[in-house]
Amino acid sequence: MRFLLIDTCGSEGSVALADTSLADAVVAVEVLPGRTASERLVPAVRRVMEASGWRLGDLTAVVAVHGPGSFTGVRVGLSAAKGLSEAGGVPLIAVSQLALLAASADGEVVYAVLDAGRGEFYLGKYAGHECLREALLTGEEVLAAAAGGTVVVCEAKVAEALADLQPRVVAEPRAQDVLPFALERAAAGRFDDAALLDANYLRRTDAEIFAKPKSAVR
């Protein structure tokens, strides 16, 4: 199986190609420095595909991390994945960034935590690849929810804020880390409907938060 993997949710974006027929399945990786996904994502996809001699129609699926994370990054990555899936006539798979983070730690149940800004956090509770809960919580709520559990983070500020939980600090997930989820989902035939799939924001946008209420109709 061949996959195009896209992750633009974190501090840096990345694109990867994977072919499970090869001993080293990940055949190409390109990192998008900083928050440059809006300008660099599609050209990067084109470069890695052309360099490997792949066509969109050769893919088993296009796989995208669809949040939570940077609103712009989430939107850009998911929109590109949907467009490429439609253009190539290939299935689409969406994976939560919290699922990727949780998969990097050992434990029967793992709590993955990401910074959500404004003193809030994205928390994912996972048993293996199974999502038990994802929510936007305050620091106090995270401390209560994950007390005594295995907690994994990839941001220094989150590790500091949740020091009482003794979190394990790991590297930020990259596109190639999505491959185990892609394999599992493709093997089971569990693909997403591009028309119905939405970004996994786990919170309202600034526009929604600061929107003025509409006047009542009289």
N, C-alpha and C positions, 0 to 999 in steps of 0.2 A: 504494500500500500504506500502511496505517495501523498504527502501532506504539505501544504503551505501554512506555516504557523505565524501568527501576527500578535504582537503584544505592544500596545502603546499606552498602557495605563499608568506606568510608573514614572520615575524621574528620567529614565531613558527608554526609548522605544527599541524594538528589535524585530527582525524578520528571520525566519529559518525555513529551510527545506529539509524534509526527512523522507527517506525511502527505507521501509522496513525489510526489504529484500537484501539489504547490505549489512555486513557485520557492524560497521559504524553507521548507524541509521541517519544521523544528522549530517547532511552533505554540504550545507551552506548556512552561514549565519552572517547577518549584517546588523550592526548596532546603529541606532539613530541618536546621535549625541543630544543631550539636553531635551528640551521639549520642542523638537523640530519635526514631529511626525506629520504635521499638516503639509509641510513642504517636501519632505523626503520619503514618505512612506511608499507612495506609488512608484517613484523612480527606483527605490531600493528593491521592491518586488520585481520590477522589470529586469533589473541587473542580475539578481540571483537566478531568476528563471532562465534568462538568456544564457548566462554563463554555464548553467547546468544542462542546457539543451532541453528544458522542459516546456510544455505548453499547458495552459489552464485545463484543457480537456484530459490531460494525463493524470490529474489529481484525483485521489479518492475523496478528499474534502478540503475546503478552506477552513482553517480553525482560527478563531479570534478570542483573545481575552477581552471580555466585554464589561469589565469593571469589578468592583468599584475602583475609583482613582480619579485622576485629572479629568474633568468634564470634557475638555477639548480633546485630550488623548483618547478617551473612551469613545467619543463620538466619531472621531476621525478613523480610528481602527475598525470599529464596527461597520461604519459606512463603506469603507474600502472593501472589507471582507464580503459584505453583502453584494457589492457591485461585481467583484471578481467571481463570486459564486454564480451569480446570474449570467455573467458574460461567458463563463466556461461551461455552464450547465452542469455544475458539480455541487454536491451537498455542502451544507454549512454546519459547523459545530461551534458553539460558544461555551467558554469556560470562565468561571469566576477567578479573579485574582486571589481571593481569599482561599480558594481550593488549592491553587498552586502553592501558596505560602504554607498552608497546613500540611501538604504532602512532603514538605522538606524536613519535617520533624517526625520522630518516632513517638508512638503513644497510641493507646486504644482509642482515646478521644483527644483531639488537638484543638486548641483555640488559636486562631490566626487573627492578628490585630494589625490594622493599618491606620495611619493618621488621616483624619477626615477634616482637620481644621476646626477653628472656632471652639477648641477645647473638647472636641468629640472624636470618636473612634469608630471605624468599621470593624465589627467582630464577626468572625465565622467560626462556628463550632462544627467540626468534621470528625467522622469515624471513617478512616480510609478516604475514599473518594465520595463518600455519602455525606451530603449536607444535612446537618441536623438543625442548623439555625444560622441566619445571617441578619445582622441588625446594625443600626446606627445608635451608639450608646455614649453616654457621658463617661468620664474617667471613673467615677464612683461606681457606675453600673457595670463597667468592665471588671473592676476589681472584685465586685460581688459575684458576677457571673462566672468568672474563670478561676476563682480562688481554689487552690489545691490542684489545679489542672496543669497540663502541659501547654505552655503558652509560647508561641513563636512570633517573632517580629523581624522586620528587615530595615527598620528606621531607628536611628540612634535616639531621636527625640521621643519616640514611643517607648523604647526600652527604658529611658530615664523616667518617663512619666509613670510607667508600670513596674518600677523596680521592685515593689513589694511582691510581685508575682514571680520574680526571678525568671524573666523570659529568656528564651534561647534566641540569640540574634544570628540571622542567616543572611546570605546575599539576596538582593532583590531578584524575584523571578524573572526569567527571560523567555523569549518565544520558544526555544528548544525544550523548556521544561513542560510545555503543554503536551508533548508527544504521548506520554502514557495515558492521558485522558483521551486524546484523539483516537488512539488504538482501541481503547475500551469501548468508546462510544461507537466507532465505525464498525467494530466487530459485532456489536449488538444491534446495529442498524438504527441507532438513536441519533437522528439528525434534527437540526432546528429548522423551523419554517421561517425563512428570511422575512416574509411579509408580516409575521406576528412577533418576531424577536425584537426585544427592546434592550436598551443599555441597562446594565446593572448598577445604577447610580447609588441606590440605597439612601438617597436624600434628595431634597428638592434643589433645583437650580437657584442661583441668585435672583434670576428674573422672577421666579415664582415666590421666593421669600420676600422680596421687596416690592412686589406688584401692589399697586393701589387697589383696594377693593372697588368693585363696580358699584355704581349708584343703583339703588333699588329702582325698579321700573314702576312708575306710578300710573 
